[in-house]
Amino acid sequence: MSNLKDSLADATKQIESMAHDHFNLKAKIQKAEERIRQLEEENAVVTIREAELKDFKERHNRYMDNLTTAVDQRIAGWKVHEIRIIL
């Protein structure tokens, strides 16, 4: 009978230990899932910001191309004017 009680006590300790481990793992999983959700939200914000920055860069590049073309045309005009003066 004592052996049966000891076995039952050991089994109870094992069940309690396993239940404790289960609840700890469950809490860790919940924290991990929350962190994943936060990172997904941050990723969405970063993706939107990246698209905005790409759009800005494209507009800036077009502006710089137009400015360069205008400056080149102005310089070419001055060179033609300078050549006429010299001749």
PDB file of N, CA, C and O in Angstrom:
ATOM      1  N   MET A   1       0.826  -1.197   0.000  1.00  0.00           N
ATOM      2  CA  MET A   1       0.000   0.000   0.000  1.00  0.00           C
ATOM      3  C   MET A   1       0.872   1.264   0.000  1.00  0.00           C
ATOM      4  O   MET A   1       0.545   2.251  -0.659  1.00  0.00           O
ATOM      5  N   SER A   2       1.969   1.223   0.737  1.00  0.00           N
ATOM      6  CA  SER A   2       2.881   2.350   0.799  1.00  0.00           C
ATOM      7  C   SER A   2       3.519   2.595  -0.567  1.00  0.00           C
ATOM      8  O   SER A   2       3.729   3.739  -0.970  1.00  0.00           O
ATOM      9  N   ASN A   3       3.822   1.512  -1.266  1.00  0.00           N
ATOM     10  CA  ASN A   3       4.410   1.615  -2.587  1.00  0.00           C
ATOM     11  C   ASN A   3       3.437   2.296  -3.555  1.00  0.00           C
ATOM     12  O   ASN A   3       3.847   3.091  -4.401  1.00  0.00           O
ATOM     13  N   LEU A   4       2.160   1.981  -3.422  1.00  0.00           N
ATOM     14  CA  LEU A   4       1.124   2.576  -4.262  1.00  0.00           C
ATOM     15  C   LEU A   4       0.993   4.072  -3.959  1.00  0.00           C
ATOM     16  O   LEU A   4       0.850   4.882  -4.874  1.00  0.00           O
ATOM     17  N   LYS A   5       1.043   4.431  -2.692  1.00  0.00           N
ATOM     18  CA  LYS A   5       0.965   5.840  -2.303  1.00  0.00           C
ATOM     19  C   LYS A   5       2.176   6.610  -2.839  1.00  0.00           C
ATOM     20  O   LYS A   5       2.045   7.735  -3.321  1.00  0.00           O
ATOM     21  N   ASP A   6       3.361   5.985  -2.748  1.00  0.00           N
ATOM     22  CA  ASP A   6       4.565   6.632  -3.269  1.00  0.00           C
ATOM     23  C   ASP A   6       4.470   6.842  -4.779  1.00  0.00           C
ATOM     24  O   ASP A   6       4.847   7.892  -5.299  1.00  0.00           O
ATOM     25  N   SER A   7       3.960   5.824  -5.473  1.00  0.00           N
ATOM     26  CA  SER A   7       3.791   5.931  -6.924  1.00  0.00           C
ATOM     27  C   SER A   7       2.804   7.030  -7.270  1.00  0.00           C
ATOM     28  O   SER A   7       3.025   7.807  -8.199  1.00  0.00           O
ATOM     29  N   LEU A   8       1.710   7.091  -6.515  1.00  0.00           N
ATOM     30  CA  LEU A   8       0.701   8.114  -6.743  1.00  0.00           C
ATOM     31  C   LEU A   8       1.275   9.507  -6.458  1.00  0.00           C
ATOM     32  O   LEU A   8       0.989  10.451  -7.195  1.00  0.00           O
ATOM     33  N   ALA A   9       2.069   9.644  -5.412  1.00  0.00           N
ATOM     34  CA  ALA A   9       2.681  10.924  -5.069  1.00  0.00           C
ATOM     35  C   ALA A   9       3.662  11.342  -6.167  1.00  0.00           C
ATOM     36  O   ALA A   9       3.695  12.507  -6.563  1.00  0.00           O
ATOM     37  N   ASP A  10       4.450  10.400  -6.652  1.00  0.00           N
ATOM     38  CA  ASP A  10       5.386  10.706  -7.737  1.00  0.00           C
ATOM     39  C   ASP A  10       4.638  11.121  -9.001  1.00  0.00           C
ATOM     40  O   ASP A  10       5.032  12.073  -9.674  1.00  0.00           O
ATOM     41  N   ALA A  11       3.570  10.416  -9.321  1.00  0.00           N
ATOM     42  CA  ALA A  11       2.783  10.741 -10.505  1.00  0.00           C
ATOM     43  C   ALA A  11       2.162  12.127 -10.373  1.00  0.00           C
ATOM     44  O   ALA A  11       2.107  12.886 -11.341  1.00  0.00           O
ATOM     45  N   THR A  12       1.696  12.450  -9.173  1.00  0.00           N
ATOM     46  CA  THR A  12       1.109  13.767  -8.933  1.00  0.00           C
ATOM     47  C   THR A  12       2.160  14.861  -9.123  1.00  0.00           C
ATOM     48  O   THR A  12       1.878  15.904  -9.715  1.00  0.00           O
ATOM     49  N   LYS A  13       3.375  14.619  -8.617  1.00  0.00           N
ATOM     50  CA  LYS A  13       4.460  15.599  -8.790  1.00  0.00           C
ATOM     51  C   LYS A  13       4.800  15.777 -10.271  1.00  0.00           C
ATOM     52  O   LYS A  13       5.034  16.893 -10.736  1.00  0.00           O
ATOM     53  N   GLN A  14       4.822  14.673 -10.996  1.00  0.00           N
ATOM     54  CA  GLN A  14       5.117  14.751 -12.421  1.00  0.00           C
ATOM     55  C   GLN A  14       4.023  15.531 -13.167  1.00  0.00           C
ATOM     56  O   GLN A  14       4.314  16.347 -14.041  1.00  0.00           O
ATOM     57  N   ILE A  15       2.777  15.266 -12.808  1.00  0.00           N
ATOM     58  CA  ILE A  15       1.656  15.968 -13.450  1.00  0.00           C
ATOM     59  C   ILE A  15       1.746  17.457 -13.142  1.00  0.00           C
ATOM     60  O   ILE A  15       1.568  18.287 -14.034  1.00  0.00           O
ATOM     61  N   GLU A  16       2.021  17.801 -11.884  1.00  0.00           N
ATOM     62  CA  GLU A  16       2.141  19.206 -11.509  1.00  0.00           C
ATOM     63  C   GLU A  16       3.299  19.878 -12.247  1.00  0.00           C
ATOM     64  O   GLU A  16       3.174  21.012 -12.709  1.00  0.00           O
ATOM     65  N   SER A  17       4.413  19.177 -12.351  1.00  0.00           N
ATOM     66  CA  SER A  17       5.572  19.720 -13.060  1.00  0.00           C
ATOM     67  C   SER A  17       5.258  19.917 -14.540  1.00  0.00           C
ATOM     68  O   SER A  17       5.610  20.939 -15.130  1.00  0.00           O
ATOM     69  N   MET A  18       4.596  18.936 -15.128  1.00  0.00           N
ATOM     70  CA  MET A  18       4.238  19.036 -16.543  1.00  0.00           C
ATOM     71  C   MET A  18       3.212  20.143 -16.770  1.00  0.00           C
ATOM     72  O   MET A  18       3.280  20.850 -17.775  1.00  0.00           O
ATOM     73  N   ALA A  19       2.267  20.298 -15.851  1.00  0.00           N
ATOM     74  CA  ALA A  19       1.274  21.361 -15.968  1.00  0.00           C
ATOM     75  C   ALA A  19       1.968  22.725 -15.870  1.00  0.00           C
ATOM     76  O   ALA A  19       1.641  23.648 -16.615  1.00  0.00           O
ATOM     77  N   HIS A  20       2.920  22.843 -14.954  1.00  0.00           N
ATOM     78  CA  HIS A  20       3.686  24.082 -14.805  1.00  0.00           C
ATOM     79  C   HIS A  20       4.449  24.384 -16.101  1.00  0.00           C
ATOM     80  O   HIS A  20       4.426  25.510 -16.597  1.00  0.00           O
ATOM     81  N   ASP A  21       5.112  23.379 -16.634  1.00  0.00           N
ATOM     82  CA  ASP A  21       5.846  23.548 -17.897  1.00  0.00           C
ATOM     83  C   ASP A  21       4.897  23.943 -19.023  1.00  0.00           C
ATOM     84  O   ASP A  21       5.218  24.804 -19.842  1.00  0.00           O
ATOM     85  N   HIS A  22       3.725  23.308 -19.058  1.00  0.00           N
ATOM     86  CA  HIS A  22       2.732  23.601 -20.095  1.00  0.00           C
ATOM     87  C   HIS A  22       2.297  25.065 -20.026  1.00  0.00           C
ATOM     88  O   HIS A  22       2.236  25.743 -21.052  1.00  0.00           O
ATOM     89  N   PHE A  23       1.998  25.549 -18.834  1.00  0.00           N
ATOM     90  CA  PHE A  23       1.550  26.930 -18.691  1.00  0.00           C
ATOM     91  C   PHE A  23       2.676  27.912 -19.034  1.00  0.00           C
ATOM     92  O   PHE A  23       2.425  28.962 -19.625  1.00  0.00           O
ATOM     93  N   ASN A  24       3.915  27.570 -18.663  1.00  0.00           N
ATOM     94  CA  ASN A  24       5.052  28.435 -19.022  1.00  0.00           C
ATOM     95  C   ASN A  24       5.222  28.497 -20.541  1.00  0.00           C
ATOM     96  O   ASN A  24       5.436  29.570 -21.106  1.00  0.00           O
ATOM     97  N   LEU A  25       5.126  27.345 -21.190  1.00  0.00           N
ATOM     98  CA  LEU A  25       5.248  27.319 -22.647  1.00  0.00           C
ATOM     99  C   LEU A  25       4.100  28.080 -23.308  1.00  0.00           C
ATOM    100  O   LEU A  25       4.302  28.788 -24.294  1.00  0.00           O
ATOM    101  N   LYS A  26       2.917  27.930 -22.767  1.00  0.00           N
ATOM    102  CA  LYS A  26       1.762  28.639 -23.319  1.00  0.00           C
ATOM    103  C   LYS A  26       1.960  30.153 -23.207  1.00  0.00           C
ATOM    104  O   LYS A  26       1.639  30.889 -24.141  1.00  0.00           O
ATOM    105  N   ALA A  27       2.480  30.617 -22.084  1.00  0.00           N
ATOM    106  CA  ALA A  27       2.738  32.047 -21.895  1.00  0.00           C
ATOM    107  C   ALA A  27       3.807  32.524 -22.877  1.00  0.00           C
ATOM    108  O   ALA A  27       3.687  33.609 -23.446  1.00  0.00           O
ATOM    109  N   LYS A  28       4.852  31.718 -23.077  1.00  0.00           N
ATOM    110  CA  LYS A  28       5.899  32.089 -24.038  1.00  0.00           C
ATOM    111  C   LYS A  28       5.349  32.158 -25.453  1.00  0.00           C
ATOM    112  O   LYS A  28       5.709  33.050 -26.222  1.00  0.00           O
ATOM    113  N   ILE A  29       4.482  31.224 -25.796  1.00  0.00           N
ATOM    114  CA  ILE A  29       3.868  31.221 -27.129  1.00  0.00           C
ATOM    115  C   ILE A  29       3.017  32.469 -27.320  1.00  0.00           C
ATOM    116  O   ILE A  29       3.055  33.089 -28.383  1.00  0.00           O
ATOM    117  N   GLN A  30       2.254  32.839 -26.307  1.00  0.00           N
ATOM    118  CA  GLN A  30       1.430  34.045 -26.405  1.00  0.00           C
ATOM    119  C   GLN A  30       2.295  35.290 -26.590  1.00  0.00           C
ATOM    120  O   GLN A  30       1.966  36.168 -27.388  1.00  0.00           O
ATOM    121  N   LYS A  31       3.404  35.363 -25.847  1.00  0.00           N
ATOM    122  CA  LYS A  31       4.310  36.502 -25.993  1.00  0.00           C
ATOM    123  C   LYS A  31       4.912  36.525 -27.399  1.00  0.00           C
ATOM    124  O   LYS A  31       5.027  37.583 -28.018  1.00  0.00           O
ATOM    125  N   ALA A  32       5.290  35.356 -27.892  1.00  0.00           N
ATOM    126  CA  ALA A  32       5.875  35.274 -29.226  1.00  0.00           C
ATOM    127  C   ALA A  32       4.858  35.675 -30.290  1.00  0.00           C
ATOM    128  O   ALA A  32       5.195  36.384 -31.239  1.00  0.00           O
ATOM    129  N   GLU A  33       3.621  35.225 -30.135  1.00  0.00           N
ATOM    130  CA  GLU A  33       2.577  35.599 -31.088  1.00  0.00           C
ATOM    131  C   GLU A  33       2.313  37.099 -31.072  1.00  0.00           C
ATOM    132  O   GLU A  33       2.090  37.703 -32.121  1.00  0.00           O
ATOM    133  N   GLU A  34       2.336  37.700 -29.892  1.00  0.00           N
ATOM    134  CA  GLU A  34       2.156  39.146 -29.765  1.00  0.00           C
ATOM    135  C   GLU A  34       3.311  39.880 -30.445  1.00  0.00           C
ATOM    136  O   GLU A  34       3.099  40.870 -31.146  1.00  0.00           O
ATOM    137  N   ARG A  35       4.522  39.393 -30.236  1.00  0.00           N
ATOM    138  CA  ARG A  35       5.690  40.024 -30.862  1.00  0.00           C
ATOM    139  C   ARG A  35       5.621  39.899 -32.384  1.00  0.00           C
ATOM    140  O   ARG A  35       5.967  40.835 -33.104  1.00  0.00           O
ATOM    141  N   ILE A  36       5.176  38.749 -32.865  1.00  0.00           N
ATOM    142  CA  ILE A  36       5.016  38.555 -34.313  1.00  0.00           C
ATOM    143  C   ILE A  36       4.007  39.551 -34.855  1.00  0.00           C
ATOM    144  O   ILE A  36       4.232  40.148 -35.908  1.00  0.00           O
ATOM    145  N   ARG A  37       2.896  39.740 -34.152  1.00  0.00           N
ATOM    146  CA  ARG A  37       1.880  40.698 -34.580  1.00  0.00           C
ATOM    147  C   ARG A  37       2.458  42.118 -34.621  1.00  0.00           C
ATOM    148  O   ARG A  37       2.213  42.864 -35.569  1.00  0.00           O
ATOM    149  N   GLN A  38       3.213  42.482 -33.603  1.00  0.00           N
ATOM    150  CA  GLN A  38       3.838  43.807 -33.575  1.00  0.00           C
ATOM    151  C   GLN A  38       4.808  43.989 -34.741  1.00  0.00           C
ATOM    152  O   GLN A  38       4.824  45.035 -35.391  1.00  0.00           O
ATOM    153  N   LEU A  39       5.606  42.974 -34.993  1.00  0.00           N
ATOM    154  CA  LEU A  39       6.574  43.060 -36.089  1.00  0.00           C
ATOM    155  C   LEU A  39       5.877  43.129 -37.446  1.00  0.00           C
ATOM    156  O   LEU A  39       6.346  43.817 -38.353  1.00  0.00           O
ATOM    157  N   GLU A  40       4.766  42.423 -37.586  1.00  0.00           N
ATOM    158  CA  GLU A  40       4.003  42.504 -38.836  1.00  0.00           C
ATOM    159  C   GLU A  40       3.446  43.909 -39.038  1.00  0.00           C
ATOM    160  O   GLU A  40       3.449  44.422 -40.156  1.00  0.00           O
ATOM    161  N   GLU A  41       2.969  44.531 -37.966  1.00  0.00           N
ATOM    162  CA  GLU A  41       2.470  45.902 -38.058  1.00  0.00           C
ATOM    163  C   GLU A  41       3.604  46.862 -38.415  1.00  0.00           C
ATOM    164  O   GLU A  41       3.442  47.736 -39.265  1.00  0.00           O
ATOM    165  N   GLU A  42       4.748  46.692 -37.761  1.00  0.00           N
ATOM    166  CA  GLU A  42       5.896  47.542 -38.061  1.00  0.00           C
ATOM    167  C   GLU A  42       6.340  47.347 -39.504  1.00  0.00           C
ATOM    168  O   GLU A  42       6.697  48.308 -40.185  1.00  0.00           O
ATOM    169  N   ASN A  43       6.318  46.114 -39.962  1.00  0.00           N
ATOM    170  CA  ASN A  43       6.707  45.826 -41.342  1.00  0.00           C
ATOM    171  C   ASN A  43       5.766  46.524 -42.325  1.00  0.00           C
ATOM    172  O   ASN A  43       6.211  47.039 -43.350  1.00  0.00           O
ATOM    173  N   ALA A  44       4.474  46.542 -42.017  1.00  0.00           N
ATOM    174  CA  ALA A  44       3.516  47.220 -42.896  1.00  0.00           C
ATOM    175  C   ALA A  44       3.822  48.716 -42.971  1.00  0.00           C
ATOM    176  O   ALA A  44       3.776  49.312 -44.047  1.00  0.00           O
ATOM    177  N   VAL A  45       4.131  49.311 -41.832  1.00  0.00           N
ATOM    178  CA  VAL A  45       4.463  50.739 -41.796  1.00  0.00           C
ATOM    179  C   VAL A  45       5.748  51.004 -42.586  1.00  0.00           C
ATOM    180  O   VAL A  45       5.821  51.961 -43.356  1.00  0.00           O
ATOM    181  N   VAL A  46       6.743  50.164 -42.392  1.00  0.00           N
ATOM    182  CA  VAL A  46       8.012  50.335 -43.098  1.00  0.00           C
ATOM    183  C   VAL A  46       7.817  50.155 -44.608  1.00  0.00           C
ATOM    184  O   VAL A  46       8.423  50.877 -45.400  1.00  0.00           O
ATOM    185  N   THR A  47       6.990  49.216 -45.001  1.00  0.00           N
ATOM    186  CA  THR A  47       6.722  48.991 -46.419  1.00  0.00           C
ATOM    187  C   THR A  47       6.071  50.217 -47.051  1.00  0.00           C
ATOM    188  O   THR A  47       6.431  50.609 -48.161  1.00  0.00           O
ATOM    189  N   ILE A  48       5.124  50.817 -46.354  1.00  0.00           N
ATOM    190  CA  ILE A  48       4.471  52.034 -46.850  1.00  0.00           C
ATOM    191  C   ILE A  48       5.490  53.163 -46.947  1.00  0.00           C
ATOM    192  O   ILE A  48       5.527  53.886 -47.943  1.00  0.00           O
ATOM    193  N   ARG A  49       6.310  53.313 -45.925  1.00  0.00           N
ATOM    194  CA  ARG A  49       7.326  54.370 -45.921  1.00  0.00           C
ATOM    195  C   ARG A  49       8.330  54.160 -47.056  1.00  0.00           C
ATOM    196  O   ARG A  49       8.766  55.118 -47.694  1.00  0.00           O
ATOM    197  N   GLU A  50       8.686  52.912 -47.299  1.00  0.00           N
ATOM    198  CA  GLU A  50       9.615  52.612 -48.390  1.00  0.00           C
ATOM    199  C   GLU A  50       9.019  53.042 -49.729  1.00  0.00           C
ATOM    200  O   GLU A  50       9.712  53.633 -50.557  1.00  0.00           O
ATOM    201  N   ALA A  51       7.749  52.750 -49.940  1.00  0.00           N
ATOM    202  CA  ALA A  51       7.082  53.141 -51.182  1.00  0.00           C
ATOM    203  C   ALA A  51       7.061  54.664 -51.318  1.00  0.00           C
ATOM    204  O   ALA A  51       7.288  55.193 -52.406  1.00  0.00           O
ATOM    205  N   GLU A  52       6.791  55.366 -50.220  1.00  0.00           N
ATOM    206  CA  GLU A  52       6.786  56.826 -50.247  1.00  0.00           C
ATOM    207  C   GLU A  52       8.169  57.376 -50.603  1.00  0.00           C
ATOM    208  O   GLU A  52       8.287  58.315 -51.390  1.00  0.00           O
ATOM    209  N   LEU A  53       9.211  56.783 -50.017  1.00  0.00           N
ATOM    210  CA  LEU A  53      10.568  57.250 -50.291  1.00  0.00           C
ATOM    211  C   LEU A  53      10.988  56.948 -51.730  1.00  0.00           C
ATOM    212  O   LEU A  53      11.680  57.751 -52.356  1.00  0.00           O
ATOM    213  N   LYS A  54      10.578  55.812 -52.245  1.00  0.00           N
ATOM    214  CA  LYS A  54      10.880  55.496 -53.649  1.00  0.00           C
ATOM    215  C   LYS A  54      10.203  56.496 -54.573  1.00  0.00           C
ATOM    216  O   LYS A  54      10.804  56.954 -55.544  1.00  0.00           O
ATOM    217  N   ASP A  55       8.948  56.838 -54.273  1.00  0.00           N
ATOM    218  CA  ASP A  55       8.226  57.823 -55.075  1.00  0.00           C
ATOM    219  C   ASP A  55       8.931  59.177 -55.011  1.00  0.00           C
ATOM    220  O   ASP A  55       9.114  59.836 -56.035  1.00  0.00           O
ATOM    221  N   PHE A  56       9.323  59.586 -53.812  1.00  0.00           N
ATOM    222  CA  PHE A  56      10.035  60.855 -53.649  1.00  0.00           C
ATOM    223  C   PHE A  56      11.337  60.846 -54.442  1.00  0.00           C
ATOM    224  O   PHE A  56      11.665  61.826 -55.110  1.00  0.00           O
ATOM    225  N   LYS A  57      12.076  59.751 -54.371  1.00  0.00           N
ATOM    226  CA  LYS A  57      13.344  59.650 -55.092  1.00  0.00           C
ATOM    227  C   LYS A  57      13.119  59.749 -56.599  1.00  0.00           C
ATOM    228  O   LYS A  57      13.880  60.424 -57.293  1.00  0.00           O
ATOM    229  N   GLU A  58      12.094  59.092 -57.106  1.00  0.00           N
ATOM    230  CA  GLU A  58      11.800  59.162 -58.535  1.00  0.00           C
ATOM    231  C   GLU A  58      11.450  60.592 -58.958  1.00  0.00           C
ATOM    232  O   GLU A  58      11.916  61.071 -59.992  1.00  0.00           O
ATOM    233  N   ARG A  59      10.626  61.269 -58.148  1.00  0.00           N
ATOM    234  CA  ARG A  59      10.282  62.659 -58.461  1.00  0.00           C
ATOM    235  C   ARG A  59      11.516  63.547 -58.401  1.00  0.00           C
ATOM    236  O   ARG A  59      11.700  64.416 -59.253  1.00  0.00           O
ATOM    237  N   HIS A  60      12.357  63.333 -57.403  1.00  0.00           N
ATOM    238  CA  HIS A  60      13.581  64.119 -57.269  1.00  0.00           C
ATOM    239  C   HIS A  60      14.511  63.870 -58.459  1.00  0.00           C
ATOM    240  O   HIS A  60      15.100  64.809 -58.995  1.00  0.00           O
ATOM    241  N   ASN A  61      14.641  62.619 -58.867  1.00  0.00           N
ATOM    242  CA  ASN A  61      15.495  62.308 -60.024  1.00  0.00           C
ATOM    243  C   ASN A  61      14.973  62.988 -61.291  1.00  0.00           C
ATOM    244  O   ASN A  61      15.755  63.508 -62.086  1.00  0.00           O
ATOM    245  N   ARG A  62      13.644  62.983 -61.478  1.00  0.00           N
ATOM    246  CA  ARG A  62      13.076  63.672 -62.649  1.00  0.00           C
ATOM    247  C   ARG A  62      13.361  65.171 -62.577  1.00  0.00           C
ATOM    248  O   ARG A  62      13.716  65.785 -63.583  1.00  0.00           O
ATOM    249  N   TYR A  63      13.208  65.754 -61.399  1.00  0.00           N
ATOM    250  CA  TYR A  63      13.491  67.178 -61.213  1.00  0.00           C
ATOM    251  C   TYR A  63      14.948  67.479 -61.551  1.00  0.00           C
ATOM    252  O   TYR A  63      15.244  68.437 -62.265  1.00  0.00           O
ATOM    253  N   MET A  64      15.858  66.650 -61.030  1.00  0.00           N
ATOM    254  CA  MET A  64      17.280  66.869 -61.285  1.00  0.00           C
ATOM    255  C   MET A  64      17.602  66.692 -62.767  1.00  0.00           C
ATOM    256  O   MET A  64      18.422  67.432 -63.310  1.00  0.00           O
ATOM    257  N   ASP A  65      16.972  65.727 -63.425  1.00  0.00           N
ATOM    258  CA  ASP A  65      17.182  65.549 -64.871  1.00  0.00           C
ATOM    259  C   ASP A  65      16.722  66.786 -65.640  1.00  0.00           C
ATOM    260  O   ASP A  65      17.416  67.264 -66.537  1.00  0.00           O
ATOM    261  N   ASN A  66      15.552  67.293 -65.278  1.00  0.00           N
ATOM    262  CA  ASN A  66      15.032  68.501 -65.934  1.00  0.00           C
ATOM    263  C   ASN A  66      15.943  69.699 -65.667  1.00  0.00           C
ATOM    264  O   ASN A  66      16.206  70.492 -66.572  1.00  0.00           O
ATOM    265  N   LEU A  67      16.417  69.830 -64.454  1.00  0.00           N
ATOM    266  CA  LEU A  67      17.311  70.934 -64.108  1.00  0.00           C
ATOM    267  C   LEU A  67      18.619  70.826 -64.882  1.00  0.00           C
ATOM    268  O   LEU A  67      19.115  71.824 -65.404  1.00  0.00           O
ATOM    269  N   THR A  68      19.167  69.647 -64.957  1.00  0.00           N
ATOM    270  CA  THR A  68      20.415  69.442 -65.698  1.00  0.00           C
ATOM    271  C   THR A  68      20.226  69.789 -67.165  1.00  0.00           C
ATOM    272  O   THR A  68      21.077  70.440 -67.771  1.00  0.00           O
ATOM    273  N   THR A  69      19.110  69.353 -67.733  1.00  0.00           N
ATOM    274  CA  THR A  69      18.820  69.668 -69.135  1.00  0.00           C
ATOM    275  C   THR A  69      18.712  71.172 -69.334  1.00  0.00           C
ATOM    276  O   THR A  69      19.262  71.708 -70.297  1.00  0.00           O
ATOM    277  N   ALA A  70      18.017  71.855 -68.445  1.00  0.00           N
ATOM    278  CA  ALA A  70      17.865  73.307 -68.551  1.00  0.00           C
ATOM    279  C   ALA A  70      19.213  74.009 -68.441  1.00  0.00           C
ATOM    280  O   ALA A  70      19.487  74.942 -69.197  1.00  0.00           O
ATOM    281  N   VAL A  71      20.055  73.574 -67.512  1.00  0.00           N
ATOM    282  CA  VAL A  71      21.381  74.190 -67.349  1.00  0.00           C
ATOM    283  C   VAL A  71      22.224  73.931 -68.588  1.00  0.00           C
ATOM    284  O   VAL A  71      22.892  74.836 -69.087  1.00  0.00           O
ATOM    285  N   ASP A  72      22.195  72.697 -69.086  1.00  0.00           N
ATOM    286  CA  ASP A  72      22.966  72.379 -70.299  1.00  0.00           C
ATOM    287  C   ASP A  72      22.510  73.235 -71.479  1.00  0.00           C
ATOM    288  O   ASP A  72      23.337  73.716 -72.254  1.00  0.00           O
ATOM    289  N   GLN A  73      21.204  73.424 -71.614  1.00  0.00           N
ATOM    290  CA  GLN A  73      20.687  74.255 -72.707  1.00  0.00           C
ATOM    291  C   GLN A  73      21.129  75.696 -72.543  1.00  0.00           C
ATOM    292  O   GLN A  73      21.503  76.344 -73.520  1.00  0.00           O
ATOM    293  N   ARG A  74      21.092  76.207 -71.323  1.00  0.00           N
ATOM    294  CA  ARG A  74      21.513  77.582 -71.068  1.00  0.00           C
ATOM    295  C   ARG A  74      22.994  77.764 -71.401  1.00  0.00           C
ATOM    296  O   ARG A  74      23.382  78.754 -72.022  1.00  0.00           O
ATOM    297  N   ILE A  75      23.819  76.796 -70.982  1.00  0.00           N
ATOM    298  CA  ILE A  75      25.256  76.871 -71.265  1.00  0.00           C
ATOM    299  C   ILE A  75      25.495  76.796 -72.764  1.00  0.00           C
ATOM    300  O   ILE A  75      26.322  77.534 -73.300  1.00  0.00           O
ATOM    301  N   ALA A  76      24.777  75.907 -73.446  1.00  0.00           N
ATOM    302  CA  ALA A  76      24.913  75.805 -74.900  1.00  0.00           C
ATOM    303  C   ALA A  76      24.534  77.127 -75.553  1.00  0.00           C
ATOM    304  O   ALA A  76      25.195  77.545 -76.503  1.00  0.00           O
ATOM    305  N   GLY A  77      23.499  77.791 -75.078  1.00  0.00           N
ATOM    306  CA  GLY A  77      23.093  79.095 -75.595  1.00  0.00           C
ATOM    307  C   GLY A  77      24.171  80.139 -75.383  1.00  0.00           C
ATOM    308  O   GLY A  77      24.426  80.954 -76.270  1.00  0.00           O
ATOM    309  N   TRP A  78      24.805  80.128 -74.226  1.00  0.00           N
ATOM    310  CA  TRP A  78      25.875  81.080 -73.958  1.00  0.00           C
ATOM    311  C   TRP A  78      27.061  80.833 -74.885  1.00  0.00           C
ATOM    312  O   TRP A  78      27.684  81.772 -75.380  1.00  0.00           O
ATOM    313  N   LYS A  79      27.367  79.544 -75.115  1.00  0.00           N
ATOM    314  CA  LYS A  79      28.493  79.226 -75.989  1.00  0.00           C
ATOM    315  C   LYS A  79      28.229  79.731 -77.402  1.00  0.00           C
ATOM    316  O   LYS A  79      29.125  80.286 -78.038  1.00  0.00           O
ATOM    317  N   VAL A  80      26.999  79.542 -77.901  1.00  0.00           N
ATOM    318  CA  VAL A  80      26.644  80.041 -79.232  1.00  0.00           C
ATOM    319  C   VAL A  80      26.745  81.553 -79.258  1.00  0.00           C
ATOM    320  O   VAL A  80      27.273  82.118 -80.216  1.00  0.00           O
ATOM    321  N   HIS A  81      26.258  82.209 -78.244  1.00  0.00           N
ATOM    322  CA  HIS A  81      26.315  83.668 -78.157  1.00  0.00           C
ATOM    323  C   HIS A  81      27.773  84.138 -78.103  1.00  0.00           C
ATOM    324  O   HIS A  81      28.127  85.128 -78.743  1.00  0.00           O
ATOM    325  N   GLU A  82      28.614  83.439 -77.348  1.00  0.00           N
ATOM    326  CA  GLU A  82      30.020  83.777 -77.213  1.00  0.00           C
ATOM    327  C   GLU A  82      30.740  83.605 -78.544  1.00  0.00           C
ATOM    328  O   GLU A  82      31.581  84.428 -78.904  1.00  0.00           O
ATOM    329  N   ILE A  83      30.419  82.544 -79.279  1.00  0.00           N
ATOM    330  CA  ILE A  83      31.043  82.304 -80.583  1.00  0.00           C
ATOM    331  C   ILE A  83      30.662  83.417 -81.545  1.00  0.00           C
ATOM    332  O   ILE A  83      31.512  83.870 -82.311  1.00  0.00           O
ATOM    333  N   ARG A  84      29.423  83.872 -81.534  1.00  0.00           N
ATOM    334  CA  ARG A  84      28.981  84.950 -82.413  1.00  0.00           C
ATOM    335  C   ARG A  84      29.717  86.241 -82.114  1.00  0.00           C
ATOM    336  O   ARG A  84      30.068  86.992 -83.024  1.00  0.00           O
ATOM    337  N   ILE A  85      29.951  86.499 -80.831  1.00  0.00           N
ATOM    338  CA  ILE A  85      30.656  87.725 -80.420  1.00  0.00           C
ATOM    339  C   ILE A  85      32.089  87.674 -80.914  1.00  0.00           C
ATOM    340  O   ILE A  85      32.617  88.676 -81.396  1.00  0.00           O
ATOM    341  N   ILE A  86      32.711  86.534 -80.800  1.00  0.00           N
ATOM    342  CA  ILE A  86      34.112  86.385 -81.196  1.00  0.00           C
ATOM    343  C   ILE A  86      34.249  86.547 -82.714  1.00  0.00           C
ATOM    344  O   ILE A  86      35.218  87.145 -83.183  1.00  0.00           O
ATOM    345  N   LEU A  87      33.292  86.020 -83.483  1.00  0.00           N
ATOM    346  CA  LEU A  87      33.385  86.087 -84.923  1.00  0.00           C
ATOM    347  C   LEU A  87      33.036  87.487 -85.344  1.00  0.00           C
ATOM    348  O   LEU A  87      33.044  87.794 -86.536  1.00  0.00           O
TER     349      LEU A  87
END
